[in-house]
Amino acid sequence: MSPKLIDVHTHLTSEDFEVDRQAALDRALAVCELIIDIGAGTGERAHQLSREFAEINPRVFFTAGIHPHDAQTHGNNSNLMKEVEELLKHQKCVAVGECGLDYYYSHSPKEKQLEIFAWQMELAEKNQLPLMIHTRDAEDDTIRLLDGFKGHAVFHCFTGSQKLADFGIRKGFRISFSGIATFKSAEELRKVARSIPKENILIETDSPYLAPIPMRGKRNESAFIIHTAQFLAKELKMDENEFIQQTRSNSFESFPRLQATTPISPDKI
């Protein structure tokens, strides 16, 4: 049986799926072996909602962290920060984040973003978990902070420069591409993708955002990841199944708790 994809970054517990979450999950699991729901960036209870969702769905995992947009508000909530720390011990929590720096929107002051990102880097090292990194218009500070980081990381929904990609590769990080790679305006991003070793590539939806072509304009969901996978496989001159198997293997290496908790073989799905 053909291998299935792993969506390493989705927000299925967001309000956008309030009406049809189970149906969206069913559609996702028709093409995805596993999905990782992100417990940051969709509200103060995001990490709790992601945990609850993962606990009742064997093929769903989650993350816990504080999004850079929320660094000022959530980063001053000591109880929430303690909750995040505790959740990182959960067997189905596979990463810290999404976390990082966003100077494009600057919903939180730079100083607070840097502080909360550094705190989450320490948590990742302490718990031997990867970072799920969000970085936008903040490459120099992102590189500066991560240069001494002694752990693994994933640049999620990558839209950065060749410089940032090369840094990530040198560090042994993985680079995750979303539906943005399919956009007509994303030739520079595709050029970066072509330069990356296949062992460093991951794939995601970041749903409900950034639906790939031909689903552009619709609410994105994990089931649409197949369109991005087919597009990138052609772009990278790989057979579709080879691409899926490679990103699947990369996902298990990036997030060890996926393998430890649910060792699923493609022929058993």
C-alpha positions in Angstrom: 0.0 0.0 0.0 1.3 3.5 -0.8 2.7 5.6 2.0 0.6 8.4 3.5 1.6 12.0 4.2 2.3 13.5 7.6 0.9 17.1 8.1 3.4 18.5 10.5 1.6 21.7 11.1 -2.2 22.3 11.2 -4.6 24.2 13.4 -7.5 21.8 13.3 -8.6 22.9 16.8 -9.1 26.5 15.7 -12.5 28.1 15.6 -12.5 27.8 11.8 -13.3 24.1 12.2 -15.9 24.5 14.9 -18.8 23.3 12.7 -17.2 20.3 10.9 -14.0 19.4 12.8 -14.7 15.6 12.8 -15.5 15.6 9.1 -12.3 17.6 8.4 -10.3 15.1 10.4 -11.9 12.2 8.6 -10.9 13.8 5.3 -7.4 14.5 6.6 -6.9 10.9 7.7 -7.8 9.6 4.2 -4.6 11.1 2.9 -2.5 11.6 6.1 -1.0 9.0 8.3 -0.7 11.4 11.2 -1.2 15.1 11.8 0.3 17.5 14.3 -2.1 20.1 15.7 -0.4 23.3 16.9 -1.1 24.3 20.5 -0.1 28.0 20.0 -1.3 31.0 18.1 -5.1 30.4 18.2 -5.9 31.6 21.7 -5.0 31.3 25.3 -6.4 27.8 25.5 -4.8 26.6 22.2 -2.4 24.2 23.9 -5.2 22.7 26.1 -7.5 22.2 23.1 -4.8 20.6 21.1 -3.9 18.2 23.9 -7.6 17.2 24.4 -8.0 16.6 20.6 -4.8 14.5 20.5 -5.9 12.4 23.5 -9.1 11.2 21.8 -7.6 10.7 18.3 -4.8 8.1 18.1 -3.4 9.6 14.8 -3.3 13.2 16.1 -0.4 14.7 18.0 0.1 18.2 19.4 2.6 20.9 20.3 2.6 23.4 23.2 4.1 26.9 23.2 3.6 30.6 22.9 3.3 32.2 19.5 5.4 35.4 18.9 2.2 37.4 18.4 1.2 36.5 22.0 4.6 37.0 23.6 3.4 40.2 25.4 0.1 38.9 26.7 0.7 35.1 27.2 4.4 35.7 28.1 3.3 37.6 31.2 0.9 34.9 32.3 2.9 32.7 34.7 0.1 30.1 35.1 -0.1 29.6 31.3 3.7 29.3 31.1 3.7 26.6 33.7 0.9 24.8 31.8 3.1 24.8 28.7 6.0 23.5 30.6 4.0 20.6 32.1 2.4 19.7 28.7 5.8 19.2 27.2 6.1 16.0 29.3 2.9 14.6 27.7 3.7 11.6 25.5 1.8 13.0 22.5 3.4 16.5 22.7 6.0 16.4 19.9 7.4 19.9 19.8 7.7 23.3 21.5 5.8 26.0 19.6 5.0 27.3 17.3 7.4 29.9 18.6 9.8 32.4 17.2 9.9 36.0 16.0 7.5 38.0 13.8 8.6 41.6 13.1 6.2 41.9 10.1 3.1 42.3 12.3 4.9 43.1 15.6 1.9 42.3 17.7 4.3 42.1 20.6 7.4 44.2 21.3 10.7 42.8 19.9 12.3 42.6 23.3 9.4 40.4 24.6 9.4 38.2 21.6 13.1 37.6 22.0 12.7 36.8 25.7 9.8 34.3 25.1 11.6 32.7 22.2 14.8 32.2 24.3 12.7 30.7 27.1 11.2 28.2 24.7 14.6 27.3 23.3 15.6 26.4 26.9 12.5 24.3 27.3 13.2 22.5 24.0 16.8 21.6 25.2 15.6 20.6 28.6 12.9 18.3 27.3 14.8 17.1 24.2 12.0 18.3 21.9 12.3 20.1 18.6 11.3 23.7 18.2 8.5 24.5 15.7 9.7 27.9 14.5 7.7 30.8 13.1 9.9 33.5 11.7 8.9 36.5 9.6 11.0 39.5 8.7 13.3 38.6 11.6 16.0 36.4 10.0 19.0 38.0 11.6 17.7 37.7 15.1 16.4 34.2 14.4 19.9 33.1 13.2 21.6 34.9 16.1 19.5 33.2 18.8 19.5 29.7 17.2 23.3 29.7 16.4 24.0 28.3 19.9 20.9 26.2 20.2 21.8 22.6 21.0 18.7 20.8 19.7 16.6 20.2 16.7 14.2 22.6 15.0 11.8 22.9 12.1 11.3 26.2 10.2 7.6 25.9 9.6 5.8 27.4 6.6 9.1 28.4 5.2 9.1 31.7 3.2 12.6 32.8 4.1 15.8 33.5 2.2 18.5 31.2 0.9 20.6 32.5 3.7 18.1 31.3 6.3 17.7 27.9 4.6 21.4 27.4 4.4 21.8 28.2 8.1 19.0 25.7 8.9 20.7 23.0 6.9 24.1 23.6 8.5 22.3 23.2 11.9 20.7 20.0 10.8 17.2 21.6 11.0 14.3 20.7 8.7 12.5 23.1 6.5 8.7 22.7 6.1 6.8 23.9 3.0 3.2 24.8 2.8 0.8 25.6 0.0 2.6 28.8 -0.6 5.1 26.8 -2.7 2.4 26.3 -5.3 1.6 30.0 -5.7 2.5 31.6 -9.0 4.3 34.4 -7.2 6.6 31.9 -5.2 9.3 31.2 -7.7 12.0 32.4 -5.4 10.7 30.0 -2.7 10.7 27.2 -5.2 14.3 28.0 -6.0 15.2 27.6 -2.4 13.3 24.4 -2.2 15.2 23.0 -5.1 18.5 23.7 -3.2 17.6 21.8 -0.1 18.7 18.2 0.4 15.7 15.9 0.4 16.6 14.7 3.9 15.8 18.2 5.2 12.3 18.7 3.7 9.0 18.5 5.5 5.5 19.3 4.3 2.5 20.9 6.0 -0.8 22.8 5.5 -0.8 25.4 8.2 -4.6 25.0 7.8 -7.0 26.8 7.9 -4.6 29.2 6.1 -2.7 29.2 2.8 -4.7 26.6 0.7 -2.6 25.4 -2.2 -3.5 25.7 -5.8 -6.0 24.4 -7.0 -7.8 25.0 -3.7 -6.8 28.6 -3.4 -9.5 30.8 -1.9 -11.0 28.0 0.2 -10.5 27.3 3.8 -7.4 25.1 3.9 -7.5 21.7 5.6 -5.1 18.8 6.0 -6.7 16.8 3.2 -5.4 19.4 0.8 -1.8 18.6 1.6 -1.8 16.1 -1.3 -1.9 19.0 -3.8 1.3 20.5 -2.3 3.0 17.1 -2.2 2.2 16.4 -5.8 3.4 19.9 -6.8 6.7 19.7 -4.8 7.4 16.1 -6.0 7.3 17.4 -9.6 9.3 20.5 -8.7 12.0 18.4 -7.0 11.9 15.8 -9.8 10.9 13.0 -7.5 8.3 10.3 -7.8 5.2 11.1 -5.8 5.5 8.0 -3.6 9.2 8.6 -3.1 8.5 12.2 -2.0 5.8 11.1 0.4 8.0 8.4 1.9 11.0 10.8 2.2 9.0 13.4 4.1 7.4 10.7 6.2 10.8 9.5 7.2 12.0 13.0 7.9 8.9 13.7 10.0 9.6 10.7 12.3 13.2 11.7 12.7 12.2 15.3 13.5 9.6 14.4 16.0 10.7 11.2 17.8 7.6 10.9 19.9 5.6 10.2 16.7 7.5 7.0 16.3 7.6 6.1 20.0 3.9 6.6 20.6 2.3 5.4 17.4 4.5 3.1 15.2 2.1 2.9 12.2 3.2 1.2 9.0 1.6 2.3 5.7 0.4 -1.2 5.0 -1.6 -1.2 8.2 -3.7 1.9 7.5 
